Amino acid sequence: MRSAVTGHRMSEDNTQDTPPDHLSVNPRSEFFDADKLQRGVGIRFKDRVRTDIEEYCISEGWVRVQAGRSMDRKGQPLTIKLTGPVEAWYEDLGENPPVAKKD
């Protein structure tokens, strides 16, 4: 199996230890995965740990964050896309978890 993030060959255990390349907290998104979100995903964007990320994509190097308190006509929060290096890890793995990042 090849990693979507690095393209390198990896073991089955390692794929379960790193978050997916693309993940969203919005249940309407095709990239929503409640099981993975329940584990707790830590995000580092531009060398700063962020807790306000709505969606991310490691391979494309972007995150979506809520744009203030603005809502669209369906009552969903408006988001803006920020580009830069993205790293993700599962918070339930302790002090030094494996980190998914673009090499």
N, C-alpha and C positions, 0 to 999 in steps of 0.2 A: 504494500500500500504506500502511495506517495502522499506526502503532506501537501495540502492545498496552499499552505503558507510558505513553506520553504522549498518544496519540490523534491526534497530528499526522502529516501526510503525510511520508514519508521515502523516500530512495532505496534501491535494492536493496543498494548497498555498505554503507550505514549499518546495515542490519539484520544484516549479517554481522559488524559491528564491535562490537555490543553483545550481551551475553548475553540469553537469553530471560527472560521475566517470571517464570517458575516453573521451578526446576531442583532435582533431588535427586541425591545421591551413592549412594543405595541402588538397586542393579540391579533390585530387585523393584517399584520405583515406576514408575508410568506417566510420570513427569516426569524419568526418568533418560535422559541422552543422553551416551554415552561420548565422542563426538567433541568436543562442547562442553566437557566436563570436562577432556579431554586438553589443551586449549589453556591451561587454568589460569584459574579465575574468582576474582577478588578480590571480597571482600564487606566493605562498611562498614555496620555496624549501630549506630545511635545515635551517629554521629560517631566510631566506633572500628573500626579494621580488625580483623576476626575471621578466624581460621583453623580454627575448630572447628564450622563450620556444616554440618549434615547436609542441610538443605533450606531453600529460601527462596521467598518470593513477594513481588515488589516492589509490585504493584498492591494487594494486601491488607495490606501492611505487617507481615510477620511472618517469623521464622526459626525453625528447629528445631535445637536443640543436644542433645547427648548428656547424659543426667542421671546424671552420675557413672559408676560401673561397673555399674550395674543392668542386668539383662537380662530380657527377657520369656521366656515359656515355650518359645519357639522359638529362643532363643539370640541374638535380635536386641537391640541396645542400646535401652534406653528413652530417649525423647526428650521434651523439653518445648518448648512453643511460646512464644516471646517476641514481643511486639508492639512496633513502633516503625518509624522510617524506615529503609528498606533501599536501598542502592546497590550495583550490580554492574558489573564491567568485566572484560575479558579481559587477563590479565597479560602475554600474549605481544605486546601492541601497544606496549610501551615506557613512557616516562615519563608522558605525558599522554593516556591512552586515552579514547575516548568512554565516558561513564558512563550506565548505564540506571538511572533513578530516577523515582519518582512525582512529578509536578509539581503 
